[in-house]
Each structure stands twice: as C-alpha cells, then as structure tokens.
Amino acid sequence: MDIKKVKRSEDYSAWYNNLVKNADLAEHSDVKGCMVIKPYGYAIWEKMQAELDRRFKETGHQNAYFPLFIPKSFFTKEASHVEGFAKECAVVTHYRLKVDEITKEIVVDPEAKLEEELIVRPTSETIIWNTYRSWIQSYRDLPVLLNQWANVVRWEMRTRLFLRTTEFLWQEGHTAHATADEAIAETKQMLDVYADFAENILAVPVIKGVKSENERFAGAIETYCIEGLMQDGKALQMGTSHFLGQNFAKAFDVKYVTKENSREYVWATSWGVSTRLMGALIMSHSDDEGLILPPRLAPIQVVIIPIFRKPEEKIAVMEKAEAYTALLKKQGISVKLDDRDYQSPGFKFAEYELKGVPVRIAIGPRDVQNETVEVARRDTKEKQVMSAADLEHKIPHLLEQIQTNIYQRALDFRSENMYAADTWDEFMDILENKAGFISAHWDGTAETELKIKDLSKATIRCIPLNNHKEAGKCILTGKPSTQRVLFARAY
C-alpha cells in the first residue's frame, strides 16, 4: 500500500485527489474527462442509490428509463434550456466507421452522416416531455411521477473526480401535474427528501434555499437547492429541485382535458442528485489518515482483524473471530472478517483506517482467554476493551453514536464558519482570511450579482428558505436590500 500523504492544511486539492485514488474509490480514465468508479467507491454509491430509491418510492414515484440520445431538434423547442446547455453538449454526427483503403486506419465513414444529429443527454427534460405528450390526455393521467437512474454527459474542460467529470451518474426525477400548486408542492417535497438524506445518511448538514435568477436551472421558473460546506470553507451544491412551470409542456404541446372539459397545459418539475455526493461525503468528514464514513453509508461497517503469531494460536482466534462475525451479521451489520495471512495486522489497521471503516475489532490470543476484544472507532480513534458478551448489544449502539458524532462535527464546523458581512471590505476579508458561508445584503439585480462574482469569485449559493426580511444596503452598490442572501466560493 504505497500511499503518498498530503495534509489537508497544506494542499486541500491534492489531499482530496490522493484520498479518492488511495482509498480505491475512483481513478481517471484514458477517456479524457471521464472516471472509473472502482468497486469500493461504487459500493458506497449503491448504498446512496438504495436509500434514495426507497425514499422516492415511498413518495409515490416509479423508475423508468429513456434514451441516451436526444434529437437535436428537441433542444430548439425550449429556448432558455438549449441556451443553458449548448456549450456542454456532446454531438453524434455519424453512425458508422470504416477502414481507410490507403492508410488502413479506422476512420469515420463520410457516407454515414446522420440526417439529424443526436445529442448525448446532458439532462432528459426534452426527450421525456416529448414522450409525455402521448401519455397525458386527461386529468385522470395525472400526476406522472417518474424517476430515472442514468448517466449523463456535460463536456468539461477542467475535471475533478466525482465533483466534475464529463460523464457522471445521477438520478433525475421528472413529474407532471394538473396545477401549479401541486407541482410546487412536489418540488419542495423532493428538496426535503434530499435534505433528509444528506443529513441523516451522509451526515452532512445542509442549508435549503432558492437559487437566484442567474443560478437557476436552464428552463426553470424556480430552482430550490441544498448547499453543504466542505472542510476547506467552500460550498458544494448537493442537490437541486426545479419548478419548471409550463415551459416544457408548452414547448412540447403537452395538454390535458380537465374535469370541466377544458384543455390546459400541465405543470412540471425535475430534480436530481449525482455522484457529486461522493465528493461531498469525502470533503465533509475525512482527515489526513483517510476516509471517515458514516456507518449508514459504509459498505463495511465493522472489520474484524484476527491477530496471532503461532500456528497453534490461529485455530482458537479464528474460531472466535468467525463466531463474532456471525453474531454481528445477525444484527444486520455489514461485517468483514479479514483473514488474509499475507498481510500484517498493522497493514490491515492502516488500510481500513484509509477506507474509513467505522469500527475495527481486533482479537488476539489474550482476548480469547479473557473473552474480550479491542474495539477502535474511526471517527475519534478511541479504543476500548469490550467484553465479547457485550458485542451483540453495544456495537449497534456504537455505530449510531458514530453516525451522530460525525454529523455533529460537521454541523459545528459549519456553525463556526458562518459569517455576516455588512460592507465590501468585511466581505472580502472573510473570503480571503476565513472562508465559509457569508450572509450579506444584495440589491437583487443580476448585474450586481455577476460583478460580485467577477470581483470576488464568490457566488450567491442560495436565498435560504427560512430567510426573514431585513432592511439593509447591498455590500457592493449600497442600494437598498430587503434580505440577506448566502454567498460563498464554491465547487
């Protein structure tokens, strides 16, 4: 295990990249801008999927799947949507290769040009709403509550594993409703689902809010978001839920017959989270030794490491280790018994620390005699000798303690890095010397928002949902403002 350690305090970006690779989560692919998610990283993503999928189905949603390729003409039907994604789209122009007769190289066959180019989906609103036109005829067909687990492509020039890659995995919900009120309720409900998942599963505290007009999803009337704060003081948008109004229904002529026998356009939402959540997980909790995983997401919640030197010790130690493994598995705990005899216990300790396994149990000959084990927590690195008879009851409780502690640490960090600024000088001082979320007044104009971004590299992360009105002056222009908004530098 050749690990080049870089401290967070020295180079946060290098620390993150090294951790992703060394913990066997992902690596760069030979396809520029794309990544390979390795089995351990994918196991964490699968647990995220399972938790989210259960929540989606509990709220009445069903899964479906739509094509990867979208005809270019679909994007021209909703002007703001195509404008928002045009620079990120990958385009398929031909459908065949051939061997060049002279060079003998594989080339694109010029005779195989598509009549209409296909866009590799950056998001699926257009093809889904084109499909909904034939599905929705009457109020009896509503609501339509669908979700899709898929990959999407958004061409990126500067990439970072999990946080920003050309291809990434995500889910995208797309719903259709009879009224605006129903669609808005859906949008807010899914925001709450995301926030609950982030806080109770990822153990990442989030702020729920509304995006400014400049930061809205292309084609949305309103974009709701959850924002987390990473350990370097930068914000990360962790999920979005969009009220699309009737924009896509009008673009694709999706109408329904009401109970009163009139024809109306339907109302739409879309919402999504992606493998960017893996980045949030890493950057919210981990330390210089490696990952720290919340137990509810850890593929391995407990690792049991047998320790022995002599062959005659092995039988007794392994017998106990196997018994404890079976005991904990009966509790519904994900347990790994590492019986590799070609790695030392010290190597294994470091490996599972790097991989963020919440609880490590070591058992040696003396433990066999005393009916005890050594239990180590990954989050605090505390160790305790525990009676083997207590394992069945104490380990589940310990896992819940770790989950709670990890969340509380992240919440305390965010609380310590929330600031208010009333002047431009205060605002810049916080950005340069402290970092974190900054609550400040803004005059509400797109021009000022863009100028603040240009001057400071900070953006309006959201207008918090629990905002209260407060008269003040914009930090940049001095013009009147009715409320504070949340700024930060962000990923």
C-alpha positions in Angstrom: 0.0 0.0 0.0 2.1 2.9 -1.3 0.4 6.0 -0.1 1.7 9.5 -0.7 0.2 11.5 2.2 -0.6 15.2 1.7 -2.2 17.1 4.6 -5.5 18.9 4.1 -3.9 22.0 5.6 -1.1 22.0 3.0 -2.9 21.3 -0.2 -6.6 20.5 0.0 -7.0 19.7 -3.7 -4.0 17.3 -3.7 -5.2 15.7 -0.4 -8.7 15.1 -2.0 -7.3 13.6 -5.2 -4.9 11.4 -3.3 -7.6 10.2 -1.0 -10.0 9.3 -3.8 -7.3 7.2 -5.5 -5.6 5.7 -2.4 -8.9 4.7 -0.8 -9.8 2.8 -4.0 -12.9 5.0 -4.8 -12.1 6.1 -8.4 -9.4 6.9 -10.9 -9.0 8.9 -14.1 -9.9 7.0 -17.3 -7.9 7.1 -20.5 -11.1 8.7 -21.9 -10.3 12.4 -21.2 -12.6 13.9 -18.6 -14.1 10.6 -17.5 -13.5 8.4 -14.5 -13.6 4.8 -13.5 -15.5 4.2 -10.3 -13.8 1.3 -8.5 -15.7 -1.4 -6.6 -15.3 0.2 -3.2 -16.5 3.6 -4.5 -19.3 2.0 -6.4 -20.4 0.1 -3.3 -20.9 3.5 -1.5 -22.8 4.9 -4.4 -25.0 1.8 -4.4 -25.9 2.4 -0.8 -26.8 6.0 -1.7 -28.9 4.8 -4.6 -30.7 2.3 -2.4 -31.5 4.9 0.3 -32.7 7.5 -2.2 -34.6 5.0 -4.3 -36.6 3.8 -1.2 -37.5 7.4 -0.4 -38.6 8.1 -3.9 -40.9 5.1 -3.9 -42.3 6.0 -0.5 -43.4 9.3 -2.0 -45.1 7.6 -4.9 -42.5 7.7 -7.7 -41.7 4.9 -10.1 -38.5 4.3 -12.0 -38.3 4.3 -15.8 -35.6 4.7 -18.5 -35.4 7.0 -21.5 -32.9 7.0 -24.4 -29.3 8.3 -24.0 -29.6 10.1 -27.4 -31.8 13.1 -28.0 -32.6 14.5 -31.4 -31.0 18.0 -31.8 -34.4 19.5 -32.8 -35.8 18.7 -29.4 -33.4 21.2 -27.8 -34.6 24.0 -30.0 -38.1 23.9 -28.6 -37.3 25.4 -25.3 -35.0 28.4 -25.8 -33.6 29.0 -22.4 -32.9 25.3 -21.9 -30.9 24.9 -25.1 -29.0 28.1 -24.3 -28.1 26.8 -20.9 -26.7 23.5 -22.1 -25.5 24.3 -25.7 -21.8 24.7 -24.7 -21.7 21.4 -22.8 -23.3 19.1 -25.3 -21.6 16.1 -27.0 -23.0 15.6 -30.5 -23.2 12.3 -32.5 -23.0 13.1 -36.3 -22.2 9.7 -37.9 -23.3 6.1 -37.3 -20.5 4.1 -38.9 -16.8 3.6 -39.1 -14.7 2.1 -41.9 -11.1 1.1 -42.8 -9.4 3.7 -44.9 -8.2 2.0 -48.1 -5.0 3.9 -48.2 -3.9 4.3 -44.6 -5.7 1.2 -43.3 -6.7 3.2 -40.3 -10.2 3.3 -38.8 -12.0 6.5 -39.8 -15.5 7.9 -39.7 -17.4 6.9 -42.8 -18.4 10.2 -44.5 -21.3 8.4 -46.2 -22.8 7.6 -42.8 -23.8 11.1 -41.8 -27.0 11.2 -39.7 -29.8 13.2 -41.2 -30.3 14.8 -37.8 -27.5 15.0 -35.2 -28.1 13.3 -31.8 -27.2 14.9 -28.5 -25.8 12.7 -25.8 -28.1 13.6 -22.9 -26.9 16.4 -20.6 -30.3 16.1 -18.9 -33.6 14.5 -20.1 -36.3 17.1 -19.9 -36.7 17.4 -23.7 -37.0 13.7 -24.6 -39.2 13.0 -21.5 -41.6 15.8 -22.3 -41.7 14.7 -25.9 -42.8 11.3 -24.6 -45.3 12.7 -22.1 -47.2 14.3 -25.0 -48.6 10.8 -25.9 -49.0 9.6 -22.3 -51.1 12.5 -20.9 -54.5 13.2 -22.3 -56.8 13.6 -19.3 -56.7 14.7 -15.7 -57.0 11.0 -15.0 -53.5 10.6 -16.3 -52.0 13.0 -13.8 -49.9 13.2 -11.8 -47.0 11.4 -13.6 -44.3 10.7 -11.0 -41.2 9.2 -12.7 -37.5 8.9 -11.8 -34.6 7.7 -13.9 -31.2 6.4 -12.8 -28.8 7.1 -15.6 -25.6 8.6 -16.8 -25.3 12.0 -18.5 -22.6 13.9 -20.4 -21.7 17.5 -19.9 -18.5 18.4 -21.7 -16.0 19.7 -19.1 -12.6 21.2 -19.7 -11.4 21.1 -16.1 -12.4 17.9 -14.3 -12.1 16.6 -10.7 -13.0 13.0 -9.7 -16.7 12.9 -8.5 -17.1 16.6 -8.4 -16.9 17.5 -12.0 -16.4 15.0 -14.8 -17.6 14.8 -18.4 -19.7 11.8 -17.8 -21.3 11.2 -14.4 -24.0 9.1 -12.8 -27.2 10.5 -11.3 -30.9 10.3 -10.9 -33.3 12.7 -12.4 -37.0 12.9 -11.4 -39.5 14.3 -13.9 -43.1 14.8 -12.9 -46.2 16.3 -14.5 -49.1 17.8 -12.5 -52.6 19.3 -13.1 -51.9 22.5 -11.2 -49.1 24.8 -10.3 -49.7 24.3 -6.6 -49.3 20.5 -7.0 -46.0 21.0 -8.9 -44.6 23.5 -6.4 -45.5 21.1 -3.5 -43.7 18.3 -5.4 -40.6 20.5 -5.9 -40.5 21.3 -2.2 -41.2 17.7 -1.1 -38.2 16.4 -3.1 -36.0 19.1 -1.7 -37.0 17.9 1.8 -36.2 14.3 0.7 -32.7 15.4 -0.4 -32.1 17.3 2.8 -33.2 14.4 5.0 -31.0 12.0 3.0 -28.0 14.4 3.2 -28.3 14.9 7.0 -29.4 11.5 8.2 -27.5 9.3 5.8 -24.5 11.3 4.6 -24.3 13.1 8.0 -23.8 16.4 6.1 -25.7 19.4 7.4 -27.3 21.4 4.5 -29.0 24.7 4.0 -32.2 24.6 2.0 -32.8 27.6 -0.3 -33.8 29.1 -3.6 -31.3 30.0 -6.3 -31.0 33.5 -7.7 -32.2 34.0 -11.3 -28.7 33.8 -12.6 -28.1 30.5 -10.9 -31.4 28.8 -11.9 -31.6 25.7 -13.9 -32.0 26.4 -17.6 -35.7 26.5 -18.3 -36.9 26.6 -14.7 -39.2 29.1 -13.1 -37.6 28.4 -9.7 -34.7 26.3 -8.6 -34.5 25.0 -5.0 -31.2 23.6 -3.7 -29.4 22.1 -0.7 -25.9 23.6 0.0 -23.2 22.0 2.1 -20.0 23.4 3.5 -16.8 21.5 2.9 -13.8 21.4 5.3 -11.9 23.9 3.2 -14.6 26.5 3.6 -16.0 26.1 0.1 -19.7 25.4 -0.6 -20.9 22.5 -2.6 -24.3 22.3 -4.3 -25.5 18.8 -3.3 -28.9 18.6 -5.0 -31.5 20.7 -6.8 -35.2 20.6 -7.3 -36.8 22.7 -10.1 -40.3 24.1 -10.6 -40.5 24.2 -14.4 -43.9 25.8 -14.7 -45.5 25.1 -18.0 -42.4 25.9 -20.1 -41.7 22.3 -21.2 -45.4 21.5 -21.6 -45.8 24.4 -24.0 -42.6 23.6 -25.8 -43.8 20.0 -26.4 -47.5 20.7 -26.5 -48.5 18.5 -23.5 -52.1 19.3 -22.6 -54.8 17.5 -20.6 -58.5 17.7 -20.5 -59.7 19.0 -17.1 -62.7 17.8 -15.1 -64.5 20.8 -16.6 -63.7 19.6 -20.1 -61.3 22.4 -21.0 -57.8 21.8 -22.3 -54.8 23.0 -20.2 -51.1 22.7 -20.3 -49.7 20.6 -17.5 -47.2 21.8 -14.8 -43.7 20.3 -14.5 -40.9 19.6 -12.1 -37.5 18.0 -12.3 -35.0 17.1 -9.6 -31.7 15.4 -9.3 -28.5 14.4 -7.3 -25.4 12.8 -8.7 -22.1 11.1 -7.9 -21.1 14.6 -6.7 -22.5 13.4 -3.4 -19.4 11.2 -3.2 -17.3 14.3 -3.2 -19.4 15.9 -0.5 -19.0 12.8 1.6 -15.3 12.8 1.3 -14.7 16.5 1.8 -17.2 16.9 4.8 -15.7 14.2 7.1 -12.4 12.8 6.1 -9.0 13.5 7.7 -5.3 13.2 6.9 -5.4 9.5 7.5 -8.1 8.8 5.0 -11.9 8.4 4.7 -14.3 8.8 7.6 -17.6 7.1 6.5 -20.9 7.5 8.3 -22.0 4.0 9.3 -25.3 4.2 7.4 -23.3 4.5 4.2 -20.2 2.4 4.9 -20.0 -0.8 2.7 -18.1 -2.4 5.6 -19.4 -1.1 9.0 -17.2 -3.4 11.1 -14.0 -5.1 10.3 -12.7 -7.9 12.4 -8.9 -8.5 12.4 -7.6 -11.7 14.0 -4.1 -11.4 15.4 -1.8 -14.4 16.1 1.8 -15.4 15.7 2.0 -19.1 16.3 0.0 -21.7 14.3 -1.4 -23.2 17.5 -2.9 -19.8 18.3 -4.7 -19.4 14.9 -7.4 -22.0 15.5 -8.7 -20.5 18.7 -8.5 -16.9 17.4 -10.2 -17.7 14.1 -12.9 -19.7 15.8 -13.8 -16.7 18.0 -13.5 -14.2 15.1 -15.9 -16.3 13.0 -18.3 -16.5 15.8 -18.3 -12.7 16.4 -18.7 -12.1 12.7 -21.8 -14.3 12.5 -23.2 -12.7 15.7 -22.9 -9.2 14.3 -24.3 -10.1 10.9 -27.4 -11.4 12.6 -27.8 -7.8 13.9 -28.0 -6.6 10.3 -24.4 -5.2 10.4 -22.1 -5.3 7.4 -19.1 -7.2 8.8 -15.8 -8.2 7.1 -13.5 -10.8 8.7 -10.1 -10.1 7.3 -8.3 -13.5 7.5 -5.5 -12.7 5.0 -2.4 -14.3 6.3 0.0 -12.5 3.9 -0.6 -9.0 5.4 0.3 -7.9 8.9 -2.2 -6.6 11.4 -0.5 -3.2 11.2 -1.0 -3.1 7.4 -4.7 -4.0 7.8 -5.2 -1.4 10.5 -3.9 1.3 8.2 -5.8 0.0 5.2 -9.2 0.1 7.0 -8.4 3.5 8.5 -7.8 4.8 5.0 -11.0 3.2 3.7 -13.0 4.8 6.6 -14.5 1.7 8.1 -16.3 3.0 11.2 -15.5 0.2 13.7 -12.4 -2.1 13.9 -12.4 -5.1 16.2 -9.1 -6.8 16.9 -8.9 -10.2 18.6 -5.7 -12.0 19.7 -4.8 -15.0 22.0 -5.1 -13.0 25.2 -8.6 -11.8 24.1 -9.6 -15.4 23.5 -8.6 -16.2 27.1 -10.2 -13.2 28.6 -13.4 -13.3 26.4 -12.7 -9.7 25.3 -11.9 -7.8 22.1 -10.3 -4.4 21.3 -12.8 -2.0 19.6 -11.5 1.1 17.8 -13.6 3.9 16.4 -12.6 5.5 13.1 -14.1 8.9 13.9 -12.4 9.7 17.2 -9.7 7.0 17.0 -10.7 6.0 20.6 -10.0 2.4 21.6 -11.7 0.3 24.3 -11.5 -3.2 25.6 -15.0 -4.7 25.4 -16.4 -7.9 26.8 -17.3 -10.3 24.0 -20.6 -10.9 25.6 -21.5 -7.2 25.0 -20.7 -7.1 21.3 -24.2 -8.0 20.2 -25.8 -5.0 22.0 -23.0 -2.5 22.2 -21.8 -2.5 18.5 -25.1 -1.4 17.0 -25.3 1.4 19.6 -21.7 2.4 18.9 -22.4 2.7 15.2 -25.3 5.1 15.9 -23.1 7.1 18.2 -20.5 7.4 15.4 -23.2 8.5 12.9 -24.4 11.2 15.3 -20.9 12.4 16.1 -19.9 12.7 12.5 -23.0 14.8 11.8 -22.5 17.0 14.9 -18.8 17.6 14.0 -19.8 18.8 10.5 -22.6 20.9 12.0 -20.2 22.5 14.5 -17.8 23.3 11.7 -20.5 25.0 9.6 -21.7 27.0 12.6 -18.1 28.2 13.3 -17.8 29.2 9.6 -21.0 31.2 9.2 -20.4 34.9 9.0 -22.3 38.2 8.4 -20.8 41.0 6.3 -22.2 44.5 6.0 -19.5 46.1 3.9 -17.5 45.1 0.9 -14.3 45.2 2.9 -15.7 42.9 5.5 -16.9 40.6 2.8 -13.5 40.3 1.1 -11.7 39.9 4.4 -13.8 36.9 5.3 -13.3 35.4 1.9 -9.6 35.8 1.9 -8.8 35.1 5.6 -11.6 32.8 6.9 -13.8 31.3 4.1 -17.2 29.7 4.7 -20.8 31.0 4.2 -21.3 34.7 4.3 -24.7 36.3 4.9 -24.8 39.6 3.2 -27.2 42.1 1.5 -27.5 42.2 -2.3 -29.6 44.7 -4.3 -31.4 41.9 -6.2 -30.0 42.7 -9.7 -28.3 40.2 -12.0 -25.7 42.9 -12.9 -24.6 43.3 -9.3 -24.5 39.5 -8.7 -22.3 39.0 -11.7 -20.0 41.9 -10.7 -19.6 40.4 -7.2 -18.7 37.1 -8.8 -16.1 38.7 -11.1 -14.5 40.6 -8.3 -14.5 38.0 -5.5 -15.0 34.6 -7.2 -17.9 34.1 -4.7 -21.4 33.3 -5.8 -24.9 33.5 -4.3 -25.3 29.9 -3.1 -28.9 30.4 -2.2 -31.6 32.6 -0.6 -32.3 30.5 2.5 -35.9 29.3 2.8 -36.1 30.4 6.4 -34.9 33.9 5.5 -36.6 36.8 7.2 -37.0 40.3 5.8 -34.3 42.7 7.0 -33.7 46.2 5.6 -30.1 46.9 4.6 -27.7 48.0 1.9 -26.1 46.0 -0.8 -22.4 45.3 0.1 -21.3 46.4 -3.4 -23.6 49.1 -4.6 -25.1 50.4 -1.4 -28.5 50.2 -2.9 -31.5 49.2 -0.7 -31.9 45.5 0.1 -34.8 43.7 1.8 -33.0 40.5 2.9 -29.6 38.8 3.3 -28.5 36.1 0.9 -25.8 33.4 1.3 -22.5 33.8 -0.5 -19.5 31.5 -0.7 -16.8 30.4 -3.0 -17.8 27.0 -4.3 -17.0 23.9 -6.3 
